[in-house]
Amino acid sequence: MQNAFKLRILASDKVFYEGDCESIIIPTSKGQYGLLANHCNMLGAIIPGVLKVKLPAKDSQIASVSSGLFIMENNELLILIDSIELPEEIDINRAKLAAEEAQEKLLNKLSKHEYYSNQVRLAKAINRLKVKTTFSKD
């Protein structure tokens, strides 16, 4: 029995990672969900949050993710995500501005679609700020 599985993380604008993985923790609407090698086949939704990946012979890596989905099948995990950023890639001023804009728009009278869209934008911005301030080395 092997202790690693194949992982592919594809963002809307880039291939973030392809290779072996020992474990991963994914943010879902029901909380953090961990996957190890030989996990049963499944699929699920990803919400904005912190993704934690343990690669073979390396320290755990943390990233900020937005919404997406994951599919685990035959010891291979595919993650399709709108966006993913390492803490050092996050521009804190841009994240603060995005959070402020989303909060301001939520205070205005909006259609349901606009309201939910701004809720998602706010959650993404707050998550980026959390990852940057908690896990950044700079």
N, C-alpha and C positions, 0 to 999 in steps of 0.2 A: 504494500500500500504506500503510495507516494504522499509526500506532505506538501505538495504544491499543485497549483492548477494554472491553466492558461487564462490570462486576463487581457482584455482589450477595452480601453476607455476611449471612446470617440466623442469629441465635442462637436458642436455645429461648425466650428471653424478650424479644427485641427485634430490630429491623432495625439492624444495626451500620453498614452502608454500602451505598449504591446509587449507581452512577455510573461514570465512566470511570476506567481504571487503565492505567498504562504497563507495570508489571511487578509480580509478586508472587512471594514465596518461601514455600512451604508445608512444614510439618514432616510427614514421612511415615515409615513404618517403615523405608524404605530410605535415609533421609537427607533433606536439604533439597531440595525440588523447585521449580525456577523456571519460571514461565510468562510469555511475552511475547505481544504481539498476533499473531494469525494462527497460533496454536499448533494442532496437530492435535487433533481431538476425542478426549477421554479422560475417564476417571473414576478416582478414587483415594480411599484412606482417609487421614484426618488423625489424627495422634497428638498428645498434649499437647506443646506446644512454642512456639516463637516464630514468629509470622507477620509478615512484612515486606512492606509494600505501598508502592509508589511511585505516587502520584497525579500527574496532569499539573500542572505549575507549582507543585509543593509538595515539601517534603522527604519522605523516606521516613518511614513511620509504622510503629511496632512495637506488637504486641499479643500478649498471652498467650492461647493457645487450648487448649481441651480437645479431646476426640475428636470426629470428624465425618467428613464426606466432601465431595469437590469434583467438579464436573462441568463440563468445558470442552466447549462445543458451539457451532459456528458463530461463533467469536470472542466468546462470552459465557461468563463463568465464574460458576457458582453454588456458593457455599460454605454448607453446612448444618452448624452446629456446636452443640455443647451449650452452651458458654460462651466468651465472648471479653471481654477486659478490656485497656484501655490501662494502662501502668505507673502513671499517677497515680490510677487507679481502684482499685488493689489495696491492700487493708488488710493490711499486713505482719504485724500481730499475729494476725489471723484466719487468714492463710496458715500461719504458724508453728504455731498451735494445730491446724489441720487436718492438718498433716504429722505432728505429735507423736501425734495420735489414731490416724492411719492406721498409723504405725509400731508403736504399742502393740498395736493389734488384730492386726497381722501376727504378733506374737510369741505370740498365743494360738492354741489349737487351733481351727481353723476348717474349715468345709466348703470345697470347691473354689470354689464360687461366692463365698462371703464372702472368701476369700483373694484371688481375682482382682479382686473389687470394691474391696478395700482397696489392692491394688497400683495400680489406676487412680487412686484418691483420693490416694495418696501421690505418684504421678507428677504429677498436676495441681497439688498443693500445692507441690511442689519447683519446678515450672516457674513458678508465680506468684511465688515468692520470687526466683528467678533473674531474671525480667523486672523485678520491682520494684527489686532492688538494682543491676542492670546498666544499665537504661534510664530509670529515673525521674529527673525533673528536680527533685524536691523533696527 
